[in-house]
């Protein structure tokens, strides 16, 4: 499967998306990703294309998906690729994103709608407005904020892993 993915997409992240490298590079251009940008990747699976976008542009990325196994694979990949300082993962439903409005500069979702039962809810959640580009607070790399009532703890609902 990895050989097929490498042949079709130009990379092998675990066959969780059929976005090609060329398409990912176009996404980076359209979203104007760069070192001061906080990207939210909804339905991130094992990290493609979010990790590639972070590697390509220098942006920070928060990967969101429900399967913990996929997110753990993505975090291991981020470590292997030298991105662990700029990558975080949060187990959450794309239709009920646990972040405050304006927590991110850009949002990407590749191939998530084909797997989602409530596509409209995901699209609505993704339309919440991003914040203007702001540098991170001194000594703080994380710029996103969880909604009140959610916590990054292993309990029902969204949590950071």
C-alpha positions in Angstrom: 0.0 0.0 0.0 2.8 2.4 0.8 4.4 1.8 -2.6 1.0 2.7 -4.2 0.7 5.8 -2.1 4.3 6.8 -2.9 3.6 6.3 -6.6 0.3 8.2 -6.7 0.9 10.9 -4.1 4.6 11.2 -4.0 4.9 10.3 -0.3 3.9 7.6 2.1 2.1 8.8 5.3 -0.1 5.7 5.7 -2.7 6.0 3.0 -5.0 8.3 5.0 -5.4 10.8 2.2 -5.2 10.9 -1.6 -4.0 14.5 -1.7 -0.9 14.7 -3.9 2.2 16.6 -3.0 1.4 19.0 -5.8 -2.1 19.6 -4.4 -0.6 20.0 -0.9 1.9 22.6 -2.2 -1.0 24.5 -3.8 -2.9 24.4 -0.5 0.1 25.9 1.2 0.1 28.7 -1.4 -3.6 29.4 -1.2 -3.5 29.4 2.6 -0.4 31.6 2.6 1.3 29.3 5.2 4.5 30.4 6.7 6.5 30.4 10.0 4.1 32.6 11.9 0.9 30.7 10.8 -1.1 28.3 13.1 -2.7 25.7 10.9 -5.6 23.4 12.0 -5.7 20.1 10.0 -9.2 18.6 10.5 -9.5 14.8 9.8 -5.7 14.6 9.9 -5.4 10.8 10.3 -1.7 9.9 10.3 -0.6 13.4 9.4 -0.8 13.9 5.7 -0.9 16.6 4.4 -0.7 18.6 7.7 2.8 17.5 8.6 4.0 18.0 5.1 2.6 21.5 5.1 4.4 22.3 8.4 7.6 20.9 7.0 7.3 22.8 3.7 6.3 26.2 5.1 7.5 26.3 8.7 4.0 26.8 10.0 2.8 25.2 13.3 0.0 22.6 12.9 -2.6 21.1 15.2 -3.9 17.8 13.9 -7.5 16.9 14.8 -9.1 13.5 14.3 -10.9 10.8 16.2 -8.8 7.7 15.8 -6.1 7.8 18.5 -4.0 5.3 16.7 -3.7 7.5 13.7 -2.9 10.6 15.8 -0.2 8.7 17.6 1.3 7.6 14.3 1.2 11.3 13.2 3.0 12.4 16.4 5.7 9.8 15.9 6.0 10.9 12.3 6.3 14.6 13.5 9.1 13.5 15.8 10.9 11.6 13.0 10.5 14.6 10.7 11.8 17.1 13.4 8.4 18.8 13.7 7.5 17.8 17.3 8.0 21.4 18.5 5.5 22.7 15.9 3.0 19.9 16.0 0.2 19.0 18.4 -2.6 16.5 18.1 -6.1 16.7 19.6 -8.6 13.9 19.5 -11.9 15.6 18.5 -14.8 15.4 16.1 -14.5 17.7 13.2 -18.1 18.6 13.5 -17.6 19.8 17.1 -14.2 21.4 17.1 -13.2 22.2 20.7 -11.3 25.4 20.0 -12.4 29.0 20.6 -13.2 31.0 17.4 -10.1 32.7 16.1 -7.6 30.2 17.5 -6.1 29.5 14.0 -4.8 31.4 11.0 -5.7 28.7 8.5 -7.6 25.4 8.3 -7.3 22.4 6.0 -9.4 19.3 5.6 -8.4 16.7 3.1 -10.6 13.7 2.4 -12.4 14.0 5.7 -15.9 14.7 4.2 -16.0 11.3 2.4 -15.8 9.5 5.9 -18.0 11.8 7.9 -21.7 11.1 8.5 -22.5 14.8 9.2 -20.7 16.6 6.4 -22.6 19.9 6.9 -21.7 20.0 10.6 -18.0 19.7 9.7 -18.2 22.4 7.1 -20.0 24.7 9.6 -17.4 24.1 12.3 -14.7 24.8 9.8 -16.2 28.1 8.8 -15.8 29.7 12.2 -13.6 32.7 11.7 -9.8 32.5 12.0 -7.9 35.1 14.0 -5.7 37.7 12.4 -2.0 36.8 12.2 -0.5 37.4 15.6 2.9 36.3 17.0 2.8 33.8 19.8 3.0 35.2 23.3 6.6 35.4 24.7 7.6 32.0 25.9 4.5 30.4 24.6 4.3 28.4 21.4 0.6 27.3 21.6 -1.8 29.9 20.4 -4.9 27.9 20.3 -7.4 27.7 23.1 -9.9 25.0 24.0 -13.5 26.0 24.4 -14.7 26.3 28.1 -15.9 23.0 29.4 -13.3 21.0 27.4 -9.9 19.9 28.7 -6.9 18.2 27.4 -7.5 15.2 29.6 -8.4 11.6 28.7 -12.1 11.9 29.4 -15.2 11.8 27.1 -14.9 14.5 24.5 -12.0 16.2 22.9 -8.5 16.1 24.4 -5.0 16.7 23.5 -2.7 13.7 23.2 
